[in-house]
Amino acid sequence: MAPEPVVRLLAAFPAPLDTAIAAARTCISPIGAIEPAAVLGGPELDHEGRLAARQRRDRLARSLYLAGHHTTFQHAHFLFALEGVSRQFVWSFLHAHPFANSEQVSQRFVAVSADAVYLPDLAGEAAGAFAATVAAQHRAYRRLVELLSPVAEAELLARFPTWRRHPRRLARQTERKAQEIARAVLPVATHTSLLHTVSCLTLFRYRRLCCQLDVPCETRRVVDAMVAAALRHDPDLATVLEEPIPLEGTPEYSLFAEFHGAVAQPSSFRAEFDRDLGGLTSKLVGKGNDNVATVARAVRAVLGLPAARLEAGEAVRLALDPSVNRLLGEDLNLSTLSKLGRCLHHAHYTFAKKLSHAADSQDQRHRMTPAARPLLAAVVNSEPDVVVPRLVARAGGQAREVFDEAVTRAWDGAAAVRRAGGGGEAAAYLLPNALAIRFVESSDLLNLHHKHRMRLCYNAQEEIWQACLDEALQIREAEPAIGRWLLPPCSVRRLAGRKPFCPEGDRFCGLPVWRLDPRDYTRVI
């Protein structure tokens, strides 16, 4: 039996169910807002009176829940500490939806311990194959850190020549860059720890749909532990909790069985997807019918102007030029609160993307650019399928050999686990962080602008940076009036008159990116 995940409830609303009922009663209250403490009445009630109040509360709670009046259950929140969970689980479940907030340990900046791995329920030969593969992956990780360090150091010195006079800082940053790339060969079973905050409603949803591909066993364990902690805090939540939908009752499970049977054969899908990408990391495959005209119409509606007074290109500039809309240069993302900023909601874009599992785990943190991500059971087979990190490709030689051998070993180990009866879910934990994830992602312009402002920074993870650059350049080509304003933070701040242009302080990338045209952007680390 695998060790149970560590789930601790760190903070929560005092009375979640009473809070939901207070919110519902406030909607029809002639005396103003209802406090949760008033839901069950005051100290003047006797035992029978309090019992009757509790029964009324529970009837209303079930009625609201069944009728779909679920906003009342969004007020109360829970803050969990999760430890000993896999990155595969976090990618597949916790971060695959927009209604949560997490902060987790980063493999980019923290060295990974050899024993920090989620162990699925395996025995005998399957357990041995799993352990041997994990050990080999960690040996490759440590060896890659060594082999990539000289290349990483050379790239850093090209940006920061003066670091030669600061060997300790150079060594520390070199190690970080090397381990950021070397993690590509680590298994997605690698542990992570995180703080995770959800509303009561999201916790209900977790409970109902915790049995789903690709990680139903671990997901059920973690969610059961979260729900148990919440019930210890407020046992009355059991009033509206539903039992989980069985794995066999989920649509993805049924459709996988219908189209793939027992074994997926994804080669034709992968070839078609990659051919359509045409060498890009992210390809624009759909957009609003006329985004420029749509945004312009919204701007005119805000300002109360006819088209004759404000032509489309100028209207878009008023919303997107930081020298005019100076809110774009603020440290906070204020666009959703700004009438002019909300005009950007009406332009839409859709991209086909290919990132490594590790990079996509970063990408999905942008909750307002939702994506349709794959069932790994449907797109992974016996053929290794990875994204090769740019620094590994630059290093070549022995570093590339170690990388390729580690990838092959991961797939061989997964096959060995399946042959020994371990099952597909357990075997998938051995897949490396470099595993290629192909997906379709959409965004409105408001949230895409914010994402590009964050991820076009040269400090962003390299694959996401490349994907955002691909997107910005394609939009610039298709809709210049919009695309010219998709810029990194330093360029936005320069146009907004904010100093320093770079907001990163000691983390400055070393290049005056604000002086460059995006078509000239290039980087290895």
C-alpha positions as CSV (number, residue, x, y, z in Angstrom):
1,M,0.0,0.0,0.0
2,A,1.4,3.4,-1.0
3,P,1.9,5.9,1.8
4,E,-1.2,8.1,2.3
5,P,-0.8,11.8,1.2
6,V,-0.4,14.4,3.9
7,V,-3.4,16.6,3.9
8,R,-3.7,19.3,6.6
9,L,-6.5,21.9,6.8
10,L,-4.6,25.1,7.8
11,A,-7.5,27.6,7.7
12,A,-11.2,27.7,7.0
13,F,-14.3,29.8,7.5
14,P,-15.8,29.1,10.9
15,A,-19.1,27.6,9.8
16,P,-19.2,26.9,6.0
17,L,-22.7,25.5,5.8
18,D,-24.1,28.3,8.0
19,T,-22.3,30.8,5.8
20,A,-24.0,29.4,2.6
21,I,-27.4,29.6,4.2
22,A,-26.8,33.2,5.5
23,A,-25.9,34.2,2.0
24,A,-29.1,32.6,0.6
25,R,-31.3,34.3,3.2
26,T,-29.6,37.6,2.6
27,C,-31.0,37.5,-1.0
28,I,-34.5,37.9,0.4
29,S,-33.8,39.7,3.7
30,P,-35.8,42.9,4.4
31,I,-33.3,43.7,7.2
32,G,-30.1,43.6,5.3
33,A,-27.2,41.1,5.4
34,I,-27.7,38.0,7.5
35,E,-24.7,36.8,9.6
36,P,-23.8,33.1,9.7
37,A,-24.1,33.1,13.5
38,A,-27.8,34.0,13.2
39,V,-28.7,31.0,11.0
40,L,-29.4,28.7,14.0
41,G,-30.9,31.4,16.2
42,G,-29.7,32.9,19.4
43,P,-29.2,31.7,22.9
44,E,-32.9,32.4,23.7
45,L,-33.9,29.2,21.8
46,D,-34.4,26.1,23.8
47,H,-33.3,22.6,22.6
48,E,-36.4,22.0,20.5
49,G,-36.1,25.5,18.9
50,R,-32.5,24.9,17.9
51,L,-33.3,21.5,16.5
52,A,-36.1,23.0,14.4
53,A,-33.7,25.8,13.2
54,R,-31.1,23.1,12.2
55,Q,-33.7,21.1,10.3
56,R,-34.9,24.3,8.5
57,R,-31.2,25.1,7.6
58,D,-30.6,21.6,6.3
59,R,-33.7,21.5,4.2
60,L,-32.8,24.9,2.7
61,A,-29.2,23.7,2.1
62,R,-30.3,20.6,0.2
63,S,-32.9,22.6,-1.7
64,L,-30.3,25.2,-2.8
65,Y,-27.9,22.5,-3.8
66,L,-30.3,20.5,-5.8
67,A,-31.7,23.6,-7.6
68,G,-28.2,24.6,-8.7
69,H,-28.1,27.8,-6.6
70,H,-24.4,27.2,-5.9
71,T,-23.0,30.7,-5.6
72,T,-24.0,30.6,-1.9
73,F,-21.5,27.8,-1.4
74,Q,-18.7,29.8,-2.8
75,H,-18.3,32.2,0.1
76,A,-16.7,29.7,2.5
77,H,-13.1,28.7,1.7
78,F,-10.6,26.1,2.8
79,L,-6.8,26.4,2.8
80,F,-5.1,23.0,2.6
81,A,-1.4,22.0,2.9
82,L,-0.8,19.0,0.6
83,E,2.4,17.0,0.8
84,G,3.6,13.8,-0.7
85,V,1.4,14.2,-3.8
86,S,2.6,13.6,-7.3
87,R,3.1,16.2,-10.0
88,Q,1.1,14.0,-12.2
89,F,-1.9,14.3,-9.9
90,V,-1.5,18.1,-9.7
91,W,-1.3,18.4,-13.5
92,S,-4.2,16.1,-14.2
93,F,-6.6,17.2,-11.5
94,L,-5.8,20.1,-9.1
95,H,-4.6,22.6,-11.8
96,A,-6.8,21.4,-14.6
97,H,-9.6,23.9,-13.7
98,P,-9.8,27.6,-12.9
99,F,-11.5,27.6,-9.5
100,A,-8.6,27.2,-7.1
101,N,-5.4,28.8,-6.0
102,S,-2.0,27.1,-5.4
103,E,1.5,27.9,-4.5
104,Q,3.8,24.9,-4.8
105,V,7.5,23.9,-4.5
106,S,9.3,24.6,-7.8
107,Q,11.5,22.1,-9.5
108,R,13.1,25.0,-11.3
109,F,14.8,26.4,-8.2
110,V,14.8,23.5,-5.7
111,A,16.9,20.3,-6.2
112,V,14.9,17.1,-6.2
113,S,15.6,14.4,-3.6
114,A,15.9,10.8,-4.9
115,D,13.3,9.5,-2.4
116,A,10.7,12.2,-3.2
117,V,8.5,10.1,-5.4
118,Y,4.9,9.0,-5.1
119,L,4.7,5.2,-5.0
120,P,1.6,3.6,-6.5
121,D,0.2,0.4,-5.1
122,L,2.5,-2.2,-6.6
123,A,4.1,-5.5,-5.5
124,G,6.6,-8.0,-6.6
125,E,8.1,-7.5,-10.1
126,A,6.0,-4.5,-10.8
127,A,7.3,-2.7,-7.6
128,G,10.9,-3.7,-8.5
129,A,10.6,-2.4,-12.0
130,F,9.1,0.9,-10.8
131,A,11.9,1.4,-8.2
132,A,14.7,0.5,-10.6
133,T,13.3,3.0,-13.2
134,V,13.0,5.8,-10.7
135,A,16.6,5.2,-9.5
136,A,17.8,5.4,-13.1
137,Q,15.9,8.6,-13.8
138,H,17.4,10.2,-10.7
139,R,20.9,9.2,-11.7
140,A,20.3,10.7,-15.1
141,Y,19.0,13.9,-13.4
142,R,22.1,14.3,-11.3
143,R,24.4,13.5,-14.3
144,L,22.6,16.1,-16.5
145,V,23.1,18.8,-13.9
146,E,26.8,18.1,-14.1
147,L,26.9,18.0,-17.9
148,L,24.7,21.0,-18.5
149,S,26.4,23.3,-16.0
150,P,29.2,24.4,-18.3
151,V,26.8,25.3,-21.1
152,A,24.5,27.1,-18.6
153,E,27.4,29.0,-17.2
154,A,28.6,30.1,-20.6
155,E,25.1,31.4,-21.4
156,L,24.9,33.3,-18.1
157,L,28.3,34.9,-18.6
158,A,27.2,36.0,-22.1
159,R,24.5,38.0,-20.4
160,F,26.3,38.9,-17.2
161,P,30.1,39.2,-17.9
162,T,30.7,40.8,-14.5
163,W,29.6,37.6,-12.7
164,R,33.1,36.3,-13.3
165,R,34.0,38.5,-10.3
166,H,31.3,36.9,-8.2
167,P,31.9,33.1,-8.4
168,R,29.5,32.1,-5.7
169,R,26.6,33.9,-7.3
170,L,27.6,32.5,-10.7
171,A,27.8,28.9,-9.3
172,R,24.4,29.2,-7.6
173,Q,22.7,30.5,-10.7
174,T,24.4,28.0,-12.9
175,E,23.2,25.1,-10.8
176,R,19.7,26.4,-10.8
177,K,19.6,26.7,-14.6
178,A,21.1,23.3,-15.0
179,Q,18.7,21.6,-12.6
180,E,15.8,23.4,-14.2
181,I,16.6,21.7,-17.5
182,A,17.8,18.4,-16.0
183,R,14.4,17.9,-14.3
184,A,13.1,17.0,-17.8
185,V,14.1,13.3,-17.1
186,L,12.5,13.1,-13.7
187,P,9.3,11.0,-13.4
188,V,5.9,12.8,-13.1
189,A,5.6,10.7,-9.9
190,T,8.0,13.2,-8.3
191,H,6.5,14.6,-5.1
192,T,5.4,18.2,-4.7
193,S,4.1,20.2,-1.7
194,L,1.7,23.0,-2.0
195,L,-0.8,25.3,-0.4
196,H,-4.1,24.9,-2.1
197,T,-7.2,27.0,-1.5
198,V,-10.7,26.1,-2.7
199,S,-14.2,27.2,-2.0
200,C,-16.8,24.9,-0.5
201,L,-18.3,24.5,-3.9
202,T,-15.1,23.4,-5.5
203,L,-14.6,20.9,-2.8
204,F,-18.0,19.5,-3.5
205,R,-17.0,19.2,-7.2
206,Y,-13.7,17.5,-6.2
207,R,-15.7,14.9,-4.3
208,R,-18.2,14.2,-7.1
209,L,-15.6,13.8,-9.8
210,C,-12.5,12.5,-8.1
211,C,-12.7,9.2,-9.9
212,Q,-11.4,10.0,-13.4
213,L,-8.6,9.3,-15.7
214,D,-5.6,9.6,-15.6
215,V,-5.0,9.3,-11.8
216,P,-8.2,8.0,-10.2
217,C,-6.5,6.2,-7.3
218,E,-4.3,9.0,-6.1
219,T,-7.0,11.6,-6.7
220,R,-9.5,9.7,-4.7
221,R,-7.1,9.4,-1.8
222,V,-6.2,13.0,-1.7
223,V,-9.8,14.3,-2.2
224,D,-11.1,11.8,0.5
225,A,-8.5,13.3,2.9
226,M,-9.5,16.8,2.0
227,V,-13.2,16.1,2.5
228,A,-12.5,14.3,5.8
229,A,-10.6,17.3,7.1
230,A,-13.4,19.6,6.1
231,L,-16.0,17.4,7.8
232,R,-14.0,17.4,11.0
233,H,-14.1,21.2,10.8
234,D,-17.8,21.3,10.0
235,P,-19.7,17.9,10.1
236,D,-22.8,19.6,8.8
237,L,-21.3,19.8,5.3
238,A,-22.4,16.1,5.0
239,T,-25.9,17.5,4.5
240,V,-25.1,18.2,0.8
241,L,-22.1,16.0,0.0
242,E,-22.6,13.5,-2.9
243,E,-20.9,10.3,-3.4
244,P,-18.3,10.2,-6.2
245,I,-19.3,9.2,-9.8
246,P,-17.7,5.8,-10.5
247,L,-14.7,5.8,-12.9
248,E,-16.7,3.7,-15.3
249,G,-19.5,6.3,-15.3
250,T,-17.3,9.2,-16.6
251,P,-17.7,10.0,-20.2
252,E,-13.9,10.0,-20.9
253,Y,-13.6,6.4,-19.6
254,S,-16.5,5.2,-21.9
255,L,-15.2,7.0,-24.9
256,F,-11.7,5.8,-24.4
257,A,-13.0,2.2,-24.3
258,E,-15.1,2.9,-27.4
259,F,-12.3,4.3,-29.6
260,H,-9.2,2.7,-28.2
261,G,-10.2,-0.6,-26.5
262,A,-7.5,-1.8,-24.2
263,V,-4.5,-0.1,-25.9
264,A,-4.2,3.3,-27.4
265,Q,-2.6,3.8,-30.8
266,P,-2.0,7.5,-30.9
267,S,0.8,7.7,-33.6
268,S,-1.5,9.0,-36.3
269,F,-2.9,11.7,-34.0
270,R,0.5,12.9,-32.9
271,A,1.8,13.0,-36.5
272,E,-1.2,15.0,-37.6
273,F,-1.0,17.4,-34.7
274,D,2.7,18.1,-35.2
275,R,2.3,18.5,-38.9
276,D,-0.4,21.1,-38.4
277,L,1.9,23.0,-35.9
278,G,4.4,23.5,-38.6
279,G,7.4,23.7,-36.3
280,L,5.8,26.2,-33.9
281,T,5.3,25.6,-30.2
282,S,1.9,27.3,-30.4
283,K,-0.1,27.9,-33.5
284,L,-3.1,30.2,-33.9
285,V,-5.9,28.0,-35.2
286,G,-8.9,30.2,-34.6
287,K,-10.0,33.7,-33.6
288,G,-12.9,36.0,-33.4
289,N,-14.4,37.0,-36.8
290,D,-13.0,40.5,-36.6
291,N,-11.4,41.1,-33.2
292,V,-10.2,44.7,-34.1
293,A,-13.8,45.8,-35.0
294,T,-15.2,44.0,-32.0
295,V,-12.8,45.7,-29.5
296,A,-13.3,49.0,-31.2
297,R,-17.1,48.7,-30.9
298,A,-16.7,48.0,-27.1
299,V,-14.4,51.0,-26.7
300,R,-16.9,53.3,-28.4
301,A,-19.7,51.9,-26.2
302,V,-17.6,52.8,-23.1
303,L,-16.8,56.3,-24.3
304,G,-20.2,57.0,-25.9
305,L,-18.7,57.7,-29.4
306,P,-20.0,56.9,-32.9
307,A,-17.7,55.2,-35.4
308,A,-17.3,58.5,-37.3
309,R,-15.6,60.0,-34.2
310,L,-13.3,57.1,-33.4
311,E,-12.0,54.7,-36.1
312,A,-11.3,51.1,-35.2
313,G,-7.5,51.2,-35.1
314,E,-7.4,54.2,-32.9
315,A,-10.1,52.7,-30.6
316,V,-8.0,49.6,-30.1
317,R,-4.9,51.8,-29.4
318,L,-6.7,53.6,-26.6
319,A,-7.4,50.3,-24.9
320,L,-4.0,48.7,-25.4
321,D,-1.3,51.4,-25.6
322,P,0.2,51.7,-22.1
323,S,1.0,55.4,-22.8
324,V,-2.8,56.0,-23.0
325,N,-4.2,53.2,-20.8
326,R,-1.6,53.6,-18.0
327,L,-3.4,51.0,-15.9
328,L,-1.6,48.4,-18.0
329,G,1.7,49.5,-16.4
330,E,0.4,48.9,-12.8
331,D,1.9,46.2,-10.7
332,L,-1.6,44.7,-10.2
333,N,-3.6,43.4,-13.1
334,L,-6.4,45.9,-13.0
335,S,-8.0,45.3,-16.4
336,T,-11.0,43.4,-15.1
337,L,-11.9,46.3,-12.9
338,S,-11.4,49.0,-15.6
339,K,-14.2,49.8,-18.1
340,L,-11.6,50.3,-20.8
341,G,-9.8,47.1,-19.9
342,R,-13.0,45.0,-20.1
343,C,-13.3,45.9,-23.7
344,L,-10.5,43.4,-24.3
345,H,-12.7,40.5,-23.2
346,H,-14.5,40.5,-26.5
347,A,-11.6,39.5,-28.7
348,H,-10.8,35.7,-28.7
349,Y,-8.0,33.4,-29.9
350,T,-7.5,29.7,-30.0
351,F,-4.1,27.9,-30.2
352,A,-2.9,24.4,-30.8
353,K,0.1,23.9,-28.5
354,K,2.8,21.3,-27.7
355,L,4.7,21.6,-24.4
356,S,6.5,19.3,-22.1
357,H,4.6,18.0,-19.1
358,A,6.7,20.3,-16.9
359,A,6.1,23.4,-19.0
360,D,2.4,22.7,-19.3
361,S,2.2,22.4,-15.5
362,Q,3.4,26.0,-15.5
363,D,1.2,27.0,-18.4
364,Q,-2.0,25.8,-16.7
365,R,-1.4,28.1,-13.7
366,H,-2.8,30.8,-16.0
367,R,-6.4,29.8,-15.0
368,M,-8.1,32.2,-17.4
369,T,-6.6,30.8,-20.5
370,P,-8.4,27.4,-20.3
371,A,-7.3,24.4,-22.3
372,A,-8.5,20.9,-23.4
373,R,-5.7,18.7,-22.3
374,P,-5.3,15.0,-23.3
375,L,-6.1,11.8,-21.6
376,L,-2.6,10.4,-21.3
377,A,-4.1,6.9,-21.6
378,A,-5.2,7.9,-25.1
379,V,-2.0,9.6,-26.4
380,V,0.9,7.6,-24.8
381,N,2.1,4.3,-26.2
382,S,5.3,2.3,-26.3
383,E,7.1,5.0,-28.4
384,P,9.0,7.7,-26.5
385,D,7.5,11.1,-27.2
386,V,9.1,14.1,-25.6
387,V,10.0,17.7,-26.0
388,V,13.8,18.1,-26.0
389,P,14.9,21.0,-23.8
390,R,16.8,23.7,-25.8
391,L,19.8,23.6,-23.5
392,V,20.1,19.9,-23.9
393,A,20.0,20.3,-27.7
394,R,22.6,23.1,-27.5
395,A,24.9,21.0,-25.3
396,G,24.6,17.9,-27.5
397,G,27.2,15.2,-27.1
398,Q,27.1,13.3,-23.8
399,A,24.3,15.4,-22.4
400,R,22.0,14.5,-25.2
401,E,23.0,10.8,-24.9
402,V,22.1,10.8,-21.2
403,F,18.8,12.6,-21.9
404,D,17.9,10.1,-24.7
405,E,18.9,7.1,-22.6
406,A,16.8,8.4,-19.7
407,V,13.8,8.9,-21.9
408,T,14.1,5.4,-23.3
409,R,14.6,3.9,-19.9
410,A,11.4,5.6,-18.6
411,W,9.3,4.1,-21.4
412,D,10.9,0.7,-20.9
413,G,10.3,0.9,-17.2
414,A,6.6,1.8,-17.8
415,A,6.3,-1.2,-20.1
416,A,7.9,-3.5,-17.5
417,V,5.4,-2.3,-14.9
418,R,2.5,-3.1,-17.2
419,R,3.9,-6.5,-18.1
420,A,4.2,-7.3,-14.4
421,G,0.5,-6.5,-13.9
422,G,1.0,-3.0,-12.5
423,G,-1.6,-1.3,-14.7
424,G,-1.6,1.8,-16.8
425,E,-2.1,4.3,-14.1
426,A,0.9,3.1,-12.1
427,A,3.1,2.9,-15.2
428,A,2.3,6.4,-16.3
429,Y,3.9,7.8,-13.1
430,L,7.3,6.8,-14.7
431,L,6.8,9.1,-17.7
432,P,9.3,11.9,-17.6
433,N,8.7,15.6,-17.2
434,A,9.8,16.0,-20.9
435,L,6.6,14.0,-22.0
436,A,5.0,15.9,-24.9
437,I,1.6,17.3,-24.1
438,R,-0.5,18.3,-27.1
439,F,-3.6,20.4,-26.4
440,V,-5.9,23.2,-27.5
441,E,-6.1,26.4,-25.5
442,S,-8.3,29.5,-25.8
443,S,-8.3,33.0,-24.3
444,D,-9.9,36.3,-24.6
445,L,-7.6,39.2,-25.2
446,L,-7.7,40.6,-21.7
447,N,-6.3,37.5,-20.1
448,L,-4.0,36.7,-23.1
449,H,-2.5,40.2,-22.7
450,H,-1.8,39.6,-19.0
451,K,-0.3,36.2,-19.7
452,H,2.0,37.5,-22.4
453,R,3.0,40.4,-20.2
454,M,4.1,37.7,-17.6
455,R,5.5,35.0,-19.9
456,L,7.3,37.1,-22.6
457,C,9.7,38.0,-19.8
458,Y,13.1,36.4,-20.4
459,N,12.9,34.9,-16.9
460,A,9.8,32.9,-17.8
461,Q,10.1,29.1,-18.3
462,E,11.7,28.8,-21.8
463,E,8.9,26.7,-23.5
464,I,6.1,28.9,-22.3
465,W,8.1,31.9,-23.3
466,Q,8.5,30.4,-26.8
467,A,4.8,29.6,-27.0
468,C,3.8,33.1,-26.1
469,L,6.2,34.6,-28.6
470,D,4.8,32.4,-31.3
471,E,1.3,33.6,-30.3
472,A,2.2,37.3,-30.2
473,L,4.0,37.2,-33.6
474,Q,1.1,35.4,-35.2
475,I,-1.5,37.9,-33.8
476,R,0.8,40.7,-34.9
477,E,0.7,39.3,-38.4
478,A,-3.0,38.7,-38.5
479,E,-4.2,41.7,-36.5
480,P,-1.3,44.3,-36.3
481,A,-3.5,46.8,-34.4
482,I,-3.7,44.3,-31.6
483,G,-0.6,42.2,-31.9
484,R,1.8,45.2,-31.6
485,W,0.8,45.6,-28.0
486,L,1.5,42.1,-26.8
487,L,4.8,42.7,-25.0
488,P,6.9,41.7,-22.0
489,P,6.6,43.6,-18.7
490,C,9.6,45.8,-19.3
491,S,8.3,47.0,-22.6
492,V,4.8,47.7,-21.2
493,R,6.3,49.6,-18.2
494,R,8.5,51.7,-20.5
495,L,5.5,52.7,-22.6
496,A,3.5,53.5,-19.4
497,G,6.4,55.6,-18.0
498,R,7.1,53.3,-15.1
499,K,10.7,53.0,-13.8
500,P,12.6,50.9,-13.5
501,F,11.5,49.3,-16.8
502,C,12.4,45.8,-15.5
503,P,10.3,44.9,-12.4
504,E,12.4,41.9,-11.4
505,G,15.0,43.7,-9.4
506,D,17.9,41.3,-8.6
507,R,16.3,38.8,-11.0
508,F,16.9,41.1,-14.0
509,C,17.5,38.8,-17.1
510,G,20.6,40.8,-18.1
511,L,19.2,42.1,-21.4
512,P,17.5,45.4,-22.3
513,V,14.6,43.5,-23.9
514,W,12.5,46.7,-24.0
515,R,14.8,47.9,-26.8
516,L,14.2,44.9,-29.0
517,D,11.5,44.2,-31.5
518,P,9.7,40.9,-30.6
519,R,10.7,39.5,-34.0
520,D,14.3,39.6,-32.8
521,Y,13.8,37.8,-29.4
522,T,15.9,34.8,-29.0
523,R,17.2,32.8,-25.9
524,V,18.6,29.5,-24.9
525,I,18.1,29.7,-21.1
